[in-house]
Amino acid sequence: MKIGTDGAKSTRAAKDFQARVRKLALIGSGKLGEGLLAGMLGSQLIPVGRVEVTVAHQPRADYLAEKYGIKAHLSNARAVVGADLVLISLKPQQVKGVLQEIKRELRKDAVIISAAASVTTGLIERELGHPAHVVRAMPNTPCLIRQGMTALAAGKHATPEDVALAQEIFGSMGRTVVVDEKHMDAITGLSASGPAYVYTIIESLAEGGVKLGLPRELSTELSAQTLLGASALVLHTGEHPAKLKDMVTTPAGCTIDGLLELEEGGLRVTLIKAVVRAAERAKQLVESQNS
Ligand SMILES: NC(=O)c1ccc[n+]([C@@H]2O[C@H](COP(=O)([O-])OP(=O)(O)OC[C@H]3O[C@@H](n4cnc5c(N)ncnc54)[C@H](OP(=O)(O)O)[C@@H]3O)[C@@H](O)[C@H]2O)c1
């Protein structure tokens, strides 16, 4: 997949960002972390020379170093030395151990942005043992093509400037919203897991087209663009989705028959339950560690 290579961040915003961030340590660079890396480098938010990345396996480090021309290795403690911004993109269960590894080397005034699901800013502050500037982020994979949705929540000691820094990073990859941290598990179940639900819907609509004899490729294009266009209309007009749905639904037309099938199949309830279940799971991931 080609990611984060088009377009350029306004020079002024990048200059402001670079005046604040001399060194960025990206701790964990898997599916999400690499997307964030590509996004930041692709939008010229930060030059490659100021970024240091860590992962768990040497071949992965070699791949990242080769592809992006950055320093990539396995030592978290070394990566955070001198870093004024630390971006954590680890699995939730890995965060506690890594914080213990880096706490001695970490600058006390470093801003820590964590994209790990379920890990609270409180847990990070406690593990580090000082009033750290922590911002929690919950992005989603469309960040890879600058169509992401990221929710941000400030920790107790994060300043408005720290949050602005996070907005700068994730704003270069799509939309951002700043929320109270109590909403983060719900947001994980909705917009972070959401792309997976939407792919299932796209695939299913396309299967409907295939069932009716449309070529698969055409059917998938029709389905995906329909979701994209419908979503854009919601955001563009600010109208309630039900009102936009009514615009498509001619009395005694075809759409109402399709909608009846959706109601009978329980699509609404199923989607609501999917969001709730994923949010519950997000809460459980590191529940014992958070308390
Ligand atoms: N994927 C999403 O859509 C998404 C969306 C929102 C939030 N998130 C959150 O983002 C986090 C990362 O998710 P992901 O999907 O990117 O997971 P992932 O692909 O498994 O990436 C985890 C990365 O952490 C590295 N790692 C593991 N242990 C490490 C250690 N001790 N020190 C340094 N690096 C270490 C791994 O290195 P190796 O590659 O060498 O194994 C890998 O690069 C999760 O907390 C997830 O909840 C993900």
The ligand as an ORCA input file, in Angstrom:
! r2SCAN-3c Opt
* xyz 0 1
  N      -4.280     -0.710     14.121
  C      -5.243      0.181     14.368
  O      -6.177      0.372     13.589
  C      -5.189      1.020     15.635
  C      -6.048      2.130     15.748
  C      -5.989      2.900     16.914
  C      -5.133      2.563     17.925
  N      -4.340      1.467     17.795
  C      -3.452      1.131     18.901
  O      -2.120      1.248     18.458
  C      -1.320      0.312     19.145
  C      -0.484     -0.445     18.130
  O      -1.348     -1.200     17.301
  P      -0.830     -1.869     15.958
  O      -2.044     -2.389     15.276
  O       0.077     -0.932     15.238
  O       0.038     -3.093     16.584
  P       1.283     -3.836     15.947
  O       1.188     -3.827     14.459
  O       1.400     -5.152     16.650
  O       2.528     -2.922     16.370
  C       3.169     -2.991     17.610
  C       4.592     -2.536     17.412
  O       5.245     -2.503     18.678
  C       6.544     -3.064     18.535
  N       6.984     -3.559     19.839
  C       6.555     -4.637     20.557
  N       7.196     -4.719     21.733
  C       8.066     -3.665     21.756
  C       9.019     -3.213     22.695
  N       9.209     -3.826     23.854
  N       9.737     -2.109     22.383
  C       9.558     -1.440     21.203
  N       8.662     -1.837     20.277
  C       7.935     -2.929     20.546
  C       6.385     -4.157     17.510
  O       7.657     -4.450     16.964
  P       7.864     -5.600     15.841
  O       7.182     -5.048     14.611
  O       9.338     -5.691     15.661
  O       7.211     -6.828     16.384
  C       5.442     -3.438     16.527
  O       6.184     -2.656     15.640
  C      -2.246     -0.568     19.948
  O      -2.226     -0.188     21.308
  C      -3.598     -0.326     19.350
  O      -4.607     -0.413     20.328
  C      -4.326      0.706     16.664
*
